[in-house]
């Protein structure tokens, strides 16, 4: 009852901090909304609250056409159920059966069902159906794709199945919610919401210093990020810009990527840390004077993630014991030497990142010839082989310590590299590379001996479970590009 009252107050206040944390089902209308919905707030006794869209739809509610629940950022939780949910949201059950997916993550299908029912009140199939329907609804309202294209892009096996489920769940036809669509030029533009504030320029600056020539580009003048993308046999490019007034990112997607939109959007969410709850993170980190000033200067600072975990891991290995600029230069050479050529609207974007198989089969001398020690080249080769063998496919919900231990068991991967990969590629909010010289410098007062790794690790415990955000704040406080 206490939580019900808390959620109702948040809904009355249109509090963006709770966007995606819960959804309100309105008994008098049969519709469910985000807490930020601008319609007149119903009476408290008319509201039921749900932790997910799937739970609201399982209870018989249909999504609001005004606030559009499919736009809500996810609730970021580090537990098994939410990790599984993220994979389902990316479309894993569009390609695999429940039994196959359960086997992939080390569970039985019965265990998988029990985990989701206990956390969300719905089965894996029900959760997948809700995600498909909401994604289809998003495409209907934001694009000019045909209903047939939308049905298959959203993961439905047939148009008939799509139409029947949409009408039975939402009591309306798909065509009835189509707005004036954008011109059908082959390029799609999709919107992704976040919880404000968002330190967009700071994130772009961080990515710009690490952008790999040929693969990605950051245009600070026009405030956007571009990159090439290859998912399976789908190839193309994306462009990401910021709509601060509506608290959304705009993602332009080339036509070659339309059939992989679900995993593509998940990659963008990861790279731009769209699930962060800055109010919650700041409330905790503000308690430390060391971080409070930087939080005030850069509210909404995100942890830049990675579109692809393997790509980021290789970039982290290249960054061992060298400057950011040096690592970025060598990374660009790696892309041009081993990457697959691609055409894009920008001459600077002409390659996909090398596949793990390519780097695993390359000789150490070939890789070292790009300008790195032979030992580091051997690390890249062995890490690529580790990835080919499924090593980066960590089971959902695996503890950070176990992930770090596995990564450090690989040749050439030390504590710093493992923590950096966990922080940016694997999205652990409590990862912290305490061996980083920049972080040690940032916590050292003028005139003092530089803080060492052991002492910094001790200091960092008070920032848990948001130590990754503390690391970004400390790097930002140096006012220089540091990796």
N, C-alpha and C positions, 0 to 999 in steps of 0.2 A: 504493500500500500504506500509505503514511503517513496519507493521508486516511481510509482504511478504519479504521485503528486509532484515529484521532482521533474519528471518528463513533461507533465502538463504545464508547469511553470516555464520550462524551456520552450515549449511550443507557443505559449502565450507571448513570450518575449521574442520569438522568431530567432532564437539563439543559434548562430551558425556553428558553435562549438559542438553541438549535438547532431549536426547534419551527418547522416549515415550511421550514427550510433543507435538510433531507434526510428521507427516509423509509426505513425498514428493511424489506426483504423477508425473511421467515423461511422458509428452504427446507424446513424440516421440516413446516410447517403450510400453506404456500401463501398466507399472509396478510401484508399489509404494514401497518406501524404508524408512528405518530409517535414521536419519540425520548422523549417524556414518558409513553408508555404504561406503565401500572402492572402489567402482567402480568410474570411472572417472566422475567428477561432470558435469552434463549437463548445458546448458545455462539457465540463470535465466528465460527467457521467455518460456522455455519448462517445467517449474515447476508449479505445483499447490500444495498448502499445506492444510493438513487436521489435525484435532485435534485427530481423532481416526482412527483405521484400518477400522472400519465399514463405516465411511464416505468416505474413499478412495475407498472401494469396491463398495459402492452405486454409486459412480461416474464412475464406470467401470474399475477401476485399479485392477490388481492382484498382490499378494505379491512377493517380490524379493526372489529368491532362495538363494541368497548369504548372505544378511544381516538378513534375516528371521524376519520379523516384529512381528511374534508371540512371539519372545524372549524379546521384548522391555519391560522395566518396565512401570508400569502404571503412569499416571500423577496424582499425589496426590492432590486432591482438596476436601475441606470440603464443599460440597454442595449436594443438593438432587440428582441431575442428576448423579454425580460421585458415590455416595453411592449406587444408584440403579444399575449402571453399574457394580460395584464390585460384587453385588449379582448375576447378570446375568452371569458374567464371571465365577462365582463359580458353575454355572449350575442350578440355581433355576428354569429356564423355561424348563429344561429337565424333571422335575417332576411335575410342575404346569402349568396351562394355564395362559395366560396374565391376565385374569379376576381374577383368584384365587390369583395370585401374587399381583395384585393391591389391592385386599381386605386385604391381609396380611399386607401391608404397609400403609393402611389407605387412599388409593386413589381410584378413579374410573379408569377404563381402559382408558377412554378418557383423564383423567388428566395425567396418566402415559405416554401415547403416546405423549402428548403435551410437557411434561418435557423433554423427550429424543429428540424429533424432534427439540425443541428450542436450546438444548445444543449441540447435535451431528449431527442433520440433518437426523436421521434415526429412524425408529419405533422400539419398543421392539423386535418384531419378527426378523427384519433385523439385529439388534444388536446381538441377540442370535445366529442367523445363522452364522454371521461372527466369533463369538467366538468359535462356534463348529467347523467350518472349519479350523480355525487357530490352534485349539487344536489338531484336527485330523492330520493336516499337521505336527505339532510338533511330534506326536507319530509315524507317518510314517517315519520321518527322524531320529528319535532318538531311536526307539525300534524295536524289532522283532515281535511285536504283529501282528496277521493276520488282514487283512482289515475288516473282519467281526467283530473282537473284537474291533478294532479302531472305527468303525461306532457306535457301541453301547456305548462304553466308552465315546465318545465325545458327546453323547446325541441324535444321530439320531435314528428315529423310525425303520428304515430299511436300509439294505445295498443298495438297489436300490435307495432310496432317497439320501443317502450319495453320491453315485457315480454320480448321475445325477446333484446334486447341485455343487459338486466339479468340474465336467467337464464344466458345464455352467458358473461358476464363474471364474475359473482359466484357462480355455481352455487347460486342460491337464488331464490325468487320474491320480488317486491316485498312482498307481504303478509306474508311470514314474518318481516320485520324490524320490522314496525309495533309500536311500544310503546303503552302506554295514552296515547292522544292527548289533547291539551287539548280542552275543550268546543268544539263548532263554533258559535261565536257570531258568525262573520264576521270577527273580528279574529284575526290570527295573531301568535304570539310566536316569534321566531327568535333563536338564540344565535350570537354571533360572538366568536371567541377572539382574544387578543392576547398578546404576549410581555411579562411583567411586568418591572419595575414600571410602573404607569400613574398619572400625576398627574391623576386624574379631576376633582377639585374645581377645580384650577387651570385645566384646560381649560374646564370649565363657566363659570367666572368670566370667562374671556376671551371666550367666546361670548356671555355675558349682556350684556356691555358693548356688543356689536355687533349684538344681536338686533333685527331689523326688525319693528316693530309691525304686527300683522296677518298676518305670515308665519311668525314663529318666536317661541318663548318658552323661557326657561330658568328652571326652578323649583329654586332652590338648597336650599330647605327639604326637598324630596323628592328632590333630587339627580337631576334628569332634564332632558332636552331634548326639545321638541316642535316640529314644523313641518308646514306643508302641503307636499304634493308633487304635481307634475303631470309625467308622462312620457308623451309622445304624447297619446292621448285618455284615458289612465287618470288618475284624480284621487282624492286622499285625503289622509291624514296619517300621520305616524309619531311614535312616542315612544321615546326611547332612554334606558335606565337602566343601572346598573352592578352587576355581580355580582362583587365583589372576591374572594370566597372561591374561586370557580371560574375567575377570570381571564377573564371574558367580559362582553360587552355584551348586554343584552336589547333587542331591537328589536320593538316592537309595531307592526303594520301594518294599516291599515284595509282593508276588503274590496274597495274600489275599485281597489286597487293590486296585487291578487294576480297578475294576468297579466303584470306587469312586475317580478316579484321579483328576477330576475337583475340587471338594471341598477340597480334600487333598492338592493340590497345593496352593489353596487360603489360607489354614491354614499355610503352610510354608511361604508364602509371608508375612502374618501377623506376624508370630513369629520372622522372621528375618528382618522385616522392609525394604523390598526390594523396596518399592515405594518412599523412602526418596530421596530428592534432596539435597545432602550435600552442594553443592556450594551455593544454594539459602539460606539454613539455616545458613551456616557459614557467608555469607555476612551480614546477619542481626545481628547475635550474636557477631561477631567480633567487633562491635562498642562498646561493653562493655568490658573495660579492665579486669574486674573480670572473664570473660569467654574466652577472647582472648588467653591467655597463654595456657589454657587447650585445646582449639581448635587446636593450633599449635602442641601440644604434641600428641593429638589423633584425627587426621583428619578423618572424615567419621564416627564418633561415632553414632551408631544407638540407638533407643529406643527399647530394647528387648520387643517383643510383646508376644502373647500367641497363641498356637495352638488351644486352646479351651477356650472360655471366662469364662465358669463356673469353670473350673479347676483353672484358674488364680485367680478368685474371691475368691474361698475357700482358696487358698494359701495366698492371701492378708489378709483375716480374721485371719488366723493362725499366721500371722506376726504382729498382733496388740500388741504393747507394749512388744515385746520380741525380742531377737537377731535373726539375719538371721539364724545362726546355729541352734538355738533352734526351730525356726519355721520349718526349713527344716527337722529336726529330727521328729517332730510331724507329719508333712505332710507325711513322709515315712510310719509312723505307720498307718495313715489313709488309705493310698493306700493299704497296705498289709491286713488291717482288713476288709475293705469294697470293695476293688477293685476286678475285675474279673480276674482270672488267665489266662495267655496266654503264649505260647511258642515262644521264639525268639532265634537268634544265640548267644545271650549274657545272661549268667546266672543272671546278675544283672537286666535284664529287663524281669519281669515275671508277671506283672499286668497291667490292664487298670485302668484308674482313675475311682473312683466310679461314677455311674450314679446319677443324681440328685434325682431320685425316691428312690434310696437306702438310701441316707443320709436323705431325707425328712421323711422316715418311720422309721429311726433308733431312738432309745430313746436318750434323752439328756445324760443320765447316760452312755450309751454305748460310745457315742462320747467323753464325758469328761474323760472317763477311759483311753483314749489315752495319757492323760497328759496335760489337759488344764482346766481353770476355767469353771464352769457350765454355766455361762452367755455366754461365747464364744461358747461353744457347742450348746447352744440354738440358737445363731446367725447363726451358720452353718446349723442347722436343718431348721430354718425359711427361710434362703436364698435359700436352696435347694428347698423348697416348692414354693418359689417365682419363681424360674427357671422352675420348672415343669409346673407352670401355665403360662409360656411364658413371664415372667417378663424381661428376658434378651434380648428378641427380640425387641429391640428399633427400632422405625420407622427410615428408612434412612433419614439423614439430620436433625435429631432432635438436637437442640442446646445443647452444653455442659452443660449450667446452668440447663436445664430441666432434663437432665440425672442425674446430681449430686443431684438435689432435690429429684428425685424419689428414688435413692439409699439411700439417707440419711433418707428417711421416713421409712426404714426398721429397725427393732430393732437391735441394736448393730453395725450399720454402721454409722460411723462418717465422718467428712470431709476428713481426711487422707485416710481412706479406699476407700471412693467413688472416690476421685481424682486418687488414685493409680489404681483402677479398670478401670477408664475412660482412663488413660494414657496407660496402657499395654494391657488390654483385649479388650477395645472398640476402641482403636487407635485414641484418640483425641490428636492431636499434641500440643494443648494448655492447657491440664490438668496439674495441678501443686500442689502437696501435701505440701503446705507451713508449715504444722504442723510437718513435719519430722525433727527430731533433727539433723540428719546428714546434711541436707540442711542448717539449721540455723547455724550450726557450720562452714560450708564451706564458708559462706559469712561474717563471723565474723573475723575481723582483730585481730592479736595477741595483747593481753592486753585490748581488749574491752570486755564489757559485751556481752554475747551471743545475737545475733539477735533474736527477738521474731517472732511469727507467723504473727502478724499484719504487722510488719515492712517488713518482707520478702515478704509478699503478695504485698505490695506496690512496693518494688524493682523489683518484677517479672514482673510487667506490661510492663516494657521496653523491655522484652524479647518476648512478644506476637508477632505473633501467634505461636511461637516455644518454649513455656515454658517447654514442656516435654523434649526437647533436652537440654535445659539449666539445667534441673534437673539432667540428666545423666552426663553432664559435671561437675557439682558441686560434685556429688557423686564420680566421677572418680578422682577429684582433691584431695579427702581425702586419696587416695591410700590405702583404706581399704574397705572391703565388708560391705556395709550399705544398709539397706532397709527402 
